[in-house]
Each structure stands twice: as structure tokens, then as C-alpha cells.
Amino acid sequence: MRDNLDLAANAQELADAAPAGSVDRAAASSVAITLATTRDMAQARETLDGLAPEEVREAALALFDRLSTG
């Protein structure tokens, strides 16, 4: 299984590829930062649950789920 830092790198690549100012870029950046700064997947998920605005939180959680199960 890949660790948080591997998943953070994947999320950062997606953020870099997303259009500037887009929800996708904000969500992927949030996931990358969260994964890079938390100790495990459970803590990362809990942290992402607190994101705002709602559209970024929903996109970030969807991305987190895709990355963590892929």
C-alpha cells in the first residue's frame, strides 16, 4: 500500500495539471497538502472533512477516495 507522501505526490500532479482557479485545482492542492502533513489516512480524511467551501470539500473527498483506493 502506498503511504501518504506517495498519494500527496499524485494529488500534486493533478493540481498542477488543473486549470488555475478551478475547484479541481483547489481540491487537489488541498488533498496534496493534507496528505503531506498528516500522519495517516484516517487523520487525512478527518482533516479533509473540515474543508470549506463545500464544493472544494466534496471534490477533495472524492479525489481522496479515488487516490486511497486506487
Rosetta blueprint (number, residue, H / E / L):
1 M L
2 R L
3 D L
4 N H
5 L H
6 D H
7 L H
8 A H
9 A H
10 N H
11 A H
12 Q H
13 E H
14 L H
15 A H
16 D H
17 A H
18 A L
19 P L
20 A L
21 G L
22 S L
23 V H
24 D H
25 R H
26 A H
27 A H
28 A H
29 S H
30 S H
31 V H
32 A H
33 I H
34 T H
35 L H
36 A H
37 T H
38 T L
39 R L
40 D L
41 M H
42 A H
43 Q H
44 A H
45 R H
46 E H
47 T H
48 L H
49 D L
50 G L
51 L L
52 A L
53 P L
54 E H
55 E H
56 V H
57 R H
58 E H
59 A H
60 A H
61 L H
62 A H
63 L H
64 F H
65 D H
66 R H
67 L H
68 S H
69 T H
70 G L
